Amino acid sequence: MLEIGTKAPDFTLPDQNGESRSLSDYRGQKVILYFYPKDMTGGCTKQACAFGELYPQFREKGAVVLGVSKDSVASHKRFEEKYGLPFPLLADPERSVIEAYDVWKEKKNYGKVSMGVVRTTYLIDENGVIEKAFDKVKAAENPAQMLAVLA
């Protein structure tokens, strides 16, 4: 995980509409950058939908939400449309940003060891500095946790 107080690595990735999004586009706003394993899975859907429900409150507090996984633009588009998600989902199939943010890790699931995205959420301040970092977050609770951190 990246350290609090360090500059967040800038990046440019396509969103679910194929538009390029860069972290630097959001200077002057707080950014909730959350990394999740896979579109359309149970925990990831709960997390995304909860961020979607709370999105107006994040915007009131001057924050934007960006979700990142290694799924494709097309997969993100289906996910966004199925659940009406109001924020960008960024496609990182090459894992360049996932690895830059140190969330590609060894995971154990039912005794099987594999590499994957560890569910992690960063709060990045208006100047692009990491203000808070949470790893191994609980999918359903993470959006409310992040809203409370912004208070």
Backbone bond lengths (Angstrom), bond angles and torsions (degrees), N, CA, C in turn:
res aa  C-N    CA-C-N  psi(-1)  N-CA   C-N-CA  omega(-1)  CA-C   N-CA-C  phi
1 M - - - 1.444 - - 1.536 108.69 -
2 L 1.296 116.41 145.20 1.463 120.14 178.59 1.527 109.69 -76.56
3 E 1.315 115.77 152.20 1.456 120.37 -175.30 1.520 112.73 -83.34
4 I 1.336 114.04 144.77 1.464 121.60 174.35 1.526 107.47 -63.18
5 G 1.326 116.12 139.79 1.457 120.99 179.78 1.516 114.10 92.19
6 T 1.340 117.34 -6.53 1.463 119.83 177.76 1.527 109.81 -95.38
7 K 1.311 114.90 157.13 1.463 121.24 177.71 1.529 108.86 -67.74
8 A 1.316 116.71 129.85 1.465 121.19 177.59 1.527 108.79 -71.43
9 P 1.338 118.08 132.67 1.461 119.54 177.82 1.539 110.87 -59.98
10 D 1.331 116.22 129.91 1.463 119.40 176.52 1.525 107.87 -74.54
11 F 1.309 115.61 158.74 1.462 120.69 -179.18 1.514 108.45 -158.39
12 T 1.319 115.23 164.68 1.457 122.79 170.48 1.521 106.53 -136.89
13 L 1.333 115.39 122.15 1.471 122.06 179.62 1.524 108.79 -136.48
14 P 1.341 117.89 154.77 1.461 119.97 174.97 1.532 110.88 -78.83
15 D 1.349 115.20 143.36 1.460 119.44 174.54 1.522 109.98 -91.58
16 Q 1.325 116.27 -172.33 1.469 121.19 -175.61 1.529 112.89 -65.48
17 N 1.330 117.24 -12.30 1.467 120.92 176.92 1.528 111.49 -103.55
18 G 1.329 116.26 4.49 1.457 120.35 -179.50 1.521 113.81 82.42
19 E 1.345 117.08 5.14 1.467 120.80 178.92 1.521 109.47 -84.26
20 S 1.319 116.27 139.19 1.469 120.54 178.61 1.517 110.37 -73.87
21 R 1.314 115.12 135.02 1.471 122.29 176.58 1.516 107.97 -127.37
22 S 1.325 115.66 133.23 1.460 121.41 177.28 1.518 108.89 -118.80
23 L 1.318 116.49 148.09 1.462 119.73 176.17 1.526 109.62 -58.51
24 S 1.333 116.64 -38.99 1.468 120.27 -177.95 1.529 112.86 -63.78
25 D 1.349 117.78 -18.20 1.469 120.92 176.05 1.528 111.43 -62.64
26 Y 1.327 116.25 -21.45 1.469 121.44 -172.56 1.521 113.08 -105.30
27 R 1.344 117.86 14.68 1.465 120.17 176.06 1.528 108.02 -54.78
28 G 1.320 116.21 140.96 1.463 120.54 -178.57 1.518 112.57 91.73
29 Q 1.336 117.06 -6.30 1.462 121.59 176.83 1.532 108.55 -127.64
30 K 1.306 115.79 153.41 1.462 118.75 171.23 1.526 107.45 -77.60
31 V 1.328 116.03 144.58 1.466 121.54 -179.43 1.528 108.88 -123.32
32 I 1.320 115.30 126.63 1.456 120.96 170.17 1.519 105.31 -98.50
33 L 1.320 115.06 109.46 1.461 122.25 -177.05 1.518 106.60 -108.14
34 Y 1.342 114.73 109.54 1.460 116.46 -178.79 1.519 111.18 -117.02
35 F 1.320 114.46 138.08 1.456 123.53 -179.59 1.517 108.31 -106.62
36 Y 1.319 116.01 132.03 1.462 120.31 -178.35 1.524 109.32 -136.67
37 P 1.356 116.73 155.94 1.469 119.49 -173.81 1.525 116.65 -69.12
38 K 1.342 119.24 -47.32 1.464 118.20 -169.92 1.520 112.39 -161.05
39 D 1.337 115.93 137.17 1.467 122.03 174.22 1.533 110.25 -59.55
40 M 1.320 115.29 149.68 1.477 123.58 170.77 1.528 114.63 66.73
41 T 1.328 118.91 14.07 1.460 120.16 175.77 1.530 108.11 -99.52
42 G 1.309 116.35 162.13 1.465 121.56 -172.25 1.514 114.80 -52.74
43 G 1.328 116.62 -60.45 1.459 120.38 -177.28 1.511 112.69 -64.75
44 C 1.313 116.35 -40.91 1.473 120.51 -178.43 1.523 111.09 -66.39
45 T 1.323 116.33 -36.52 1.466 120.23 177.82 1.526 110.24 -67.89
46 K 1.333 117.31 -43.36 1.478 120.05 177.80 1.520 110.74 -59.54
47 Q 1.327 115.81 -44.74 1.466 120.07 -178.67 1.530 110.92 -64.20
48 A 1.326 117.00 -49.00 1.467 121.07 -178.15 1.525 111.23 -62.29
49 C 1.337 117.19 -43.77 1.469 120.28 -179.24 1.531 111.42 -65.80
50 A 1.340 117.08 -37.63 1.466 119.89 177.90 1.532 110.47 -67.44
51 F 1.344 117.72 -39.99 1.468 119.48 174.40 1.529 109.51 -61.84
52 G 1.339 116.80 -39.76 1.460 120.77 178.89 1.514 112.68 -62.65
53 E 1.335 116.58 -43.95 1.471 120.61 179.90 1.523 111.26 -63.65
54 L 1.319 117.03 -37.68 1.470 121.36 -177.53 1.528 113.07 -89.60
55 Y 1.336 117.35 -2.51 1.460 120.65 -173.59 1.534 113.45 -54.19
56 P 1.344 119.52 -42.76 1.473 117.71 177.98 1.535 112.89 -58.40
57 Q 1.328 116.97 -35.36 1.462 120.14 178.62 1.532 111.41 -71.18
58 F 1.335 117.02 -36.11 1.461 119.19 175.07 1.528 109.86 -62.63
59 R 1.328 116.74 -43.75 1.466 120.86 -179.76 1.532 110.70 -63.16
60 E 1.353 117.10 -39.68 1.475 120.54 177.55 1.519 111.21 -58.73
61 K 1.319 116.21 -32.31 1.466 120.95 -179.14 1.530 111.58 -90.08
62 G 1.330 116.83 8.16 1.460 120.87 176.39 1.512 115.06 78.37
63 A 1.339 116.25 22.52 1.464 119.95 -178.75 1.524 111.16 -114.16
64 V 1.319 115.67 151.62 1.456 122.46 171.96 1.526 107.88 -114.50
65 V 1.318 115.86 156.93 1.458 122.45 178.02 1.527 107.85 -116.02
66 L 1.318 116.61 132.78 1.466 122.78 174.82 1.524 107.88 -129.33
67 G 1.327 117.01 125.17 1.456 121.72 175.85 1.517 109.69 -101.65
68 V 1.334 117.09 140.82 1.473 121.68 -179.30 1.527 109.45 -131.81
69 S 1.326 115.67 131.12 1.466 120.95 169.01 1.524 107.68 -145.51
70 K 1.337 115.89 175.37 1.467 118.36 -179.47 1.522 111.81 -88.22
71 D 1.338 117.43 7.91 1.465 120.72 176.17 1.530 110.65 -67.53
72 S 1.330 115.15 161.89 1.460 121.58 -178.44 1.530 112.03 -77.95
73 V 1.319 115.83 166.33 1.464 122.03 174.53 1.535 109.55 -56.15
74 A 1.338 117.29 -44.69 1.473 121.64 -178.77 1.530 111.23 -62.46
75 S 1.318 117.36 -41.36 1.466 121.15 177.97 1.527 109.93 -63.62
76 H 1.338 116.65 -44.64 1.472 120.66 178.09 1.528 110.89 -60.55
77 K 1.324 117.16 -39.16 1.471 120.59 -179.56 1.528 110.08 -62.75
78 R 1.333 117.21 -44.83 1.474 120.53 177.86 1.528 111.00 -62.23
79 F 1.322 116.79 -41.67 1.466 122.48 -179.77 1.526 109.87 -63.08
80 E 1.336 116.48 -47.86 1.472 121.68 179.67 1.530 110.68 -60.33
81 E 1.326 116.52 -46.67 1.468 120.52 -176.97 1.521 111.81 -67.52
82 K 1.326 117.43 -41.66 1.463 120.55 -178.31 1.525 111.71 -62.55
83 Y 1.343 117.02 -38.11 1.465 120.56 -174.44 1.524 113.71 -110.53
84 G 1.330 118.61 3.13 1.467 121.48 177.36 1.523 112.83 61.40
85 L 1.311 116.98 43.41 1.464 120.53 -176.64 1.529 110.81 -74.14
86 P 1.346 117.17 129.48 1.472 120.94 -173.90 1.523 115.19 -92.50
87 F 1.325 118.10 9.91 1.464 120.34 -176.26 1.536 109.56 -130.43
88 P 1.340 116.99 161.49 1.466 120.16 -178.14 1.531 113.54 -69.08
89 L 1.324 114.19 138.98 1.465 122.60 170.22 1.520 106.03 -111.13
90 L 1.319 116.78 123.20 1.461 120.65 -173.76 1.524 110.82 -102.52
91 A 1.329 115.08 132.65 1.466 122.23 -177.36 1.527 109.93 -92.38
92 D 1.336 115.67 124.43 1.463 121.44 -179.57 1.532 109.88 -131.96
93 P 1.358 117.28 60.80 1.467 119.06 -177.12 1.531 113.89 -62.68
94 E 1.331 118.01 -25.13 1.470 120.43 178.07 1.523 111.60 -84.01
95 R 1.325 117.09 -7.32 1.469 124.88 177.65 1.523 113.42 65.89
96 S 1.316 118.53 21.22 1.469 119.84 -177.63 1.531 111.26 -64.55
97 V 1.328 117.70 -44.11 1.461 121.00 -179.90 1.528 109.89 -77.53
98 I 1.326 116.37 -40.13 1.470 121.20 177.51 1.530 109.80 -55.20
99 E 1.326 116.82 -43.30 1.470 119.57 179.94 1.529 111.60 -76.06
100 A 1.337 117.89 -35.17 1.472 120.85 178.55 1.532 110.57 -62.38
101 Y 1.328 116.86 -32.55 1.472 121.73 179.76 1.529 111.88 -93.38
102 D 1.331 116.86 8.40 1.458 123.65 172.80 1.535 113.12 57.41
103 V 1.330 116.44 45.06 1.475 119.84 178.50 1.533 112.57 -114.86
104 W 1.333 118.21 3.96 1.470 122.39 175.63 1.520 106.51 -92.29
105 K 1.319 115.92 107.69 1.467 120.58 -170.91 1.524 111.10 -136.70
106 E 1.325 113.86 168.17 1.454 120.43 172.39 1.527 107.65 -74.84
107 K 1.324 115.70 133.16 1.467 120.95 -179.68 1.525 108.67 -126.41
108 K 1.317 114.43 149.61 1.461 119.84 175.91 1.520 108.00 -117.00
109 N 1.323 115.99 128.61 1.453 121.37 179.00 1.524 107.89 -136.47
110 Y 1.316 116.04 114.29 1.472 121.83 -178.15 1.526 111.15 52.20
111 G 1.343 115.72 42.21 1.452 120.68 177.55 1.521 115.22 82.84
112 K 1.331 116.97 -10.64 1.469 121.02 179.94 1.534 108.44 -91.16
113 V 1.319 115.88 132.34 1.458 121.31 -179.67 1.527 108.59 -101.84
114 S 1.330 116.09 130.45 1.464 120.73 176.83 1.527 108.82 -150.55
115 M 1.307 115.81 169.14 1.465 120.81 176.29 1.524 108.37 -95.17
116 G 1.331 116.16 143.23 1.455 119.39 178.96 1.514 110.86 -172.10
117 V 1.323 114.81 177.64 1.463 121.85 178.53 1.527 108.55 -78.43
118 V 1.326 115.86 125.79 1.459 121.17 172.65 1.530 105.99 -89.25
119 R 1.327 115.76 123.67 1.465 121.43 -176.84 1.530 109.55 -56.25
120 T 1.335 115.98 112.92 1.462 123.12 -172.84 1.525 108.98 -138.59
121 T 1.339 116.54 142.04 1.462 120.95 178.61 1.526 109.51 -130.20
122 Y 1.329 114.76 130.83 1.460 121.71 177.15 1.525 109.19 -112.97
123 L 1.328 116.32 141.69 1.458 122.22 168.56 1.519 105.70 -106.72
124 I 1.332 114.89 119.36 1.459 121.76 -177.57 1.526 107.81 -110.67
125 D 1.326 116.96 129.74 1.467 119.78 -175.75 1.528 112.21 -77.50
126 E 1.316 115.32 179.99 1.469 122.32 -174.88 1.528 113.38 -62.13
127 N 1.336 116.56 -19.71 1.468 121.37 -179.03 1.523 112.75 -101.63
128 G 1.334 116.98 7.02 1.460 119.97 177.80 1.517 114.50 83.94
129 V 1.341 116.91 21.67 1.460 121.94 179.80 1.529 108.95 -105.90
130 I 1.326 116.41 139.01 1.471 120.67 179.52 1.525 109.05 -69.81
131 E 1.323 114.95 119.08 1.465 121.91 -177.94 1.527 111.28 -95.58
132 K 1.329 116.91 -38.89 1.472 122.80 178.61 1.523 107.93 -143.87
133 A 1.326 115.40 154.07 1.463 120.81 177.49 1.523 108.39 -145.72
134 F 1.319 116.11 131.31 1.464 122.13 -179.92 1.523 108.17 -129.28
135 D 1.338 116.56 125.21 1.464 118.58 176.03 1.527 109.47 -112.89
136 K 1.312 114.90 164.24 1.468 122.38 -178.22 1.527 110.98 49.63
137 V 1.328 115.99 43.33 1.465 120.59 -177.12 1.529 110.67 -71.42
138 K 1.320 115.13 154.28 1.458 121.36 174.35 1.527 107.02 -83.62
139 A 1.318 116.39 121.02 1.465 122.37 -170.92 1.522 113.06 -52.49
140 A 1.323 117.69 -51.40 1.461 121.24 -174.03 1.527 112.23 -70.64
141 E 1.333 117.67 -28.28 1.468 121.53 -175.68 1.523 113.64 -91.81
142 N 1.323 117.37 -20.93 1.458 121.62 -172.48 1.538 114.34 -58.41
143 P 1.340 120.68 -44.44 1.464 119.08 -179.31 1.541 113.22 -60.08
144 A 1.332 117.63 -44.53 1.467 120.29 178.37 1.531 110.63 -65.24
145 Q 1.337 116.41 -37.60 1.465 121.83 176.79 1.537 109.43 -59.34
146 M 1.325 116.80 -45.24 1.459 120.67 -178.71 1.527 111.76 -68.15
147 L 1.312 117.32 -36.75 1.471 120.34 177.41 1.526 109.48 -63.76
148 A 1.333 117.79 -40.96 1.459 122.17 178.97 1.529 111.00 -63.99
149 V 1.328 117.36 -37.28 1.463 121.95 179.50 1.535 110.43 -64.61
150 L 1.312 117.04 -31.37 1.469 121.49 -179.30 1.531 112.82 -75.11
151 A 1.329 116.47 -20.67 1.488 121.08 -173.55 1.514 112.49 -59.29
